[in-house]
Amino acid sequence: MGTWTTEATHPAMPGVVVHGTANIEWLEGERFLILRARNDHPDFPDSVSIIGFTERDRAAPGARSVPAPEDEHPLTMHYYDSRGVFREYETSIDDTSWRFQRLAPGFSQRFTGELVDDGNTIDGLSQLCEDDGTWRDDLKITYRRRK
């Protein structure tokens, strides 16, 4: 939750560090998180993601809390960006990492962000798989919570 500064690098742009911000807040009712990301480089899209338990047609009251094991459903993240790209990812977060992935023939993606500095920094790496077998590093991003 809160406002984060970001620094990102991409293998297609060696030596370029892209700065930005990410704001994470609850949608009213505290059943979904909204993550808005903005970047200071025209080749990096701005985006909005909605994160929540979406296996049903309505998130239950108290969805902010962890569901009981017998009622466990994966968290999903619906992603939309300024290029017109939209995707759905399965996501999870625990005391050590934030992960999301999308498995699709010919273009799978995954992200692992390690929580460090008491959760005030997230060191993340995105990877792509375009041949249904070989993963390659893509975007590296660091989130730092503004104090």
Backbone hydrogen bonds, N-H to C=O, Kabsch-Sander energy under -0.5 kcal/mol:
donor,donor_aa,acceptor,acceptor_aa,energy
2,G,24,I,-2.7
4,W,22,A,-3.0
5,T,144,R,-2.8
6,T,20,G,-2.5
7,E,142,T,-1.6
8,A,18,V,-2.5
9,T,140,K,-2.4
13,M,10,H,-2.2
16,V,13,M,-1.9
17,V,15,G,-0.5
18,V,8,A,-3.0
18,V,16,V,-0.5
19,H,17,V,-0.5
20,G,6,T,-1.8
21,T,38,R,-2.1
22,A,4,W,-2.5
23,N,36,R,-2.6
24,I,2,G,-2.8
25,E,34,I,-2.2
27,L,32,F,-3.1
30,E,27,L,-2.4
33,L,51,I,-2.6
34,I,25,E,-3.2
35,L,49,S,-2.7
36,R,23,N,-2.6
36,R,34,I,-0.5
37,A,35,L,-0.5
37,A,47,S,-2.7
38,R,21,T,-2.7
40,D,19,H,-3.0
44,F,41,H,-1.7
47,S,37,A,-2.5
48,V,80,Y,-2.6
49,S,35,L,-2.4
50,I,78,H,-2.3
51,I,33,L,-2.5
52,G,76,T,-2.1
54,T,52,G,-0.8
54,T,74,P,-0.6
63,A,60,A,-1.5
65,S,62,G,-2.1
71,D,68,A,-2.1
72,E,69,P,-1.3
75,L,91,T,-0.8
76,T,52,G,-2.8
77,M,89,Y,-2.7
78,H,50,I,-2.8
79,Y,77,M,-0.6
79,Y,87,R,-3.1
80,Y,48,V,-2.1
81,D,85,V,-2.2
82,S,46,D,-2.4
84,G,81,D,-2.1
87,R,79,Y,-2.0
89,Y,77,M,-2.5
90,E,101,Q,-2.5
91,T,75,L,-2.4
92,S,99,R,-2.6
94,D,97,S,-2.3
98,W,113,G,-2.4
99,R,92,S,-2.9
100,F,111,F,-1.8
101,Q,90,E,-2.2
102,R,109,Q,-2.9
104,A,102,R,-0.7
107,F,104,A,-2.1
108,S,129,C,-2.8
109,Q,102,R,-2.6
110,R,127,Q,-1.9
111,F,100,F,-2.6
112,T,125,L,-1.9
113,G,98,W,-3.0
114,E,112,T,-0.5
114,E,123,D,-2.8
115,L,96,T,-2.7
116,V,114,E,-0.6
116,V,121,T,-2.8
120,N,116,V,-0.6
120,N,117,D,-1.7
121,T,116,V,-1.8
122,I,143,Y,-2.4
123,D,114,E,-2.3
124,G,122,I,-0.7
124,G,141,I,-3.5
125,L,112,T,-1.9
126,S,139,L,-3.2
127,Q,110,R,-2.9
128,L,136,R,-2.5
129,C,108,S,-2.1
130,E,134,T,-0.5
135,W,133,G,-0.6
136,R,128,L,-2.6
138,D,126,S,-3.0
140,K,9,T,-2.6
141,I,124,G,-2.3
142,T,7,E,-2.4
143,Y,122,I,-2.6
144,R,5,T,-2.7
145,R,120,N,-2.9
146,R,3,T,-3.0
